[in-house]
Amino acid sequence: MTKVQEIQKLGQSIWYDNISRSLILGGELARHVEEGLTGVTSNPTIFDKAISGSTDYDDELREVLEKHPRISTAEIIQTLMMSDVQQACDVFADVHRRTGGNDGFVSIEVSPGKARNTMATIEEVRFLWSRVNRSNLMVKIPATKEGLPAIEQCVAEGMNINVTLIFAVERYREVALAYLAGLERRVKDGRPLAGIRSVASVFVSRIDTLVDELLNARIASASPDDARKLTALLGKSAIANSKIIYQVFREVFEGERFRSLERKGAVLQRPLWGSTGTKNSKYSDLLYVDTLIGRHTVNTVPPATYAAILDHGKVASTVENDLAGARATLQDLAAAGIDITHVTDKLEADGVAAFEKSFDGLSRSLDAKRKEFARTAVPHA
């Protein structure tokens, strides 16, 4: 039994935060499924790397352009992404069936430029859900203020939703309540709850990256005693924040509001730990994995982190260890003048902007390929 399978026995699913045509067609993804992998997440940055960084998509791109010469670049991106996601969904179809529809999901994200537009988000979710046409699809909606009503609406319509870019504890609570509100609307309308699944993707390591930067700025000018106290907080904020979020998850989904929905067939919305690759080389390569294992959770990991889990992952339920220490960490940060709300607000804005940048980069790359193909096209006789 692999470490990934052992972790799954503790109630946590390991998903792969990566997708590409070669990963699917080369059989690597199927091999990971045999090792215990139970899902895939994607985002504009991942697709930009996959499509812009290879020639794997050129044949399909040429075919699309020949059939639809006036197609927009945004539509081309959707077409290529949906093709990969459909194939990945098929790889995980047996996992989805074997787990009674609880696992085996593949996620695709709405265009990042729509993150601040509720109706545009809803419309694109509907389009992707219909066109991909797989029961083990999840469509990703960013957890912006404008995304919250979109989450409720799409859940009410019976679609599987992966809520992404969650950083703040209170925003997580709003996301969980939006999920419940969507389910309640279905009950009111006399529609079934069975089959609907959702995850709430909490981004982890980026919090440490920003908070550590703020701490180091204070350490540089602090007294020796204060510097020691501040240094002790380095690399602690992200895990503390995630552990508190898990407590809010328990509060919401062990409460009567959800229990009444559960009796009607509802399934809880699992917290998903995202951005769990370690960015600081001074920290353990599994810092954001070993410390956040618990029931009803998912951890989506990049390739290097996945390999590290298989090699030396620690198998133990840890997400509720030292909750007093987690609370103390957040209190000590506040005492040091670090406003965690400001941190999480900035990270949400930065996350949307980063995905927009990746989407724009992919658009430019495809525009360049489009021009190249037009120059080298063989005229029809």
KADA-V680942 format. One record per run of one state. SS is the DSSP state (helix for helix, strand for strand, loop for the rest). FROM is the first residue (numbers start at 1). TO is the last residue. If there is no record, write none. Layout:
SS	FROM	TO
SS	FROM	TO
This chain:
loop	1	2
helix	3	9
loop	10	11
strand	12	16
loop	17	20
helix	21	25
loop	26	27
helix	28	35
loop	36	38
strand	39	40
loop	41	43
helix	44	52
loop	53	57
helix	58	67
loop	68	72
helix	73	91
loop	92	92
helix	93	98
loop	99	104
strand	105	109
loop	110	111
helix	112	114
loop	115	117
helix	118	132
loop	133	136
strand	137	142
loop	143	144
helix	145	156
loop	157	160
strand	161	166
loop	167	168
helix	169	188
loop	189	197
strand	198	203
loop	204	204
helix	205	219
loop	220	223
helix	224	231
loop	232	236
helix	237	253
loop	254	255
helix	256	262
loop	263	269
strand	270	274
loop	275	286
helix	287	290
loop	291	296
strand	297	301
loop	302	302
helix	303	312
loop	313	322
helix	323	335
loop	336	339
helix	340	376
loop	377	381
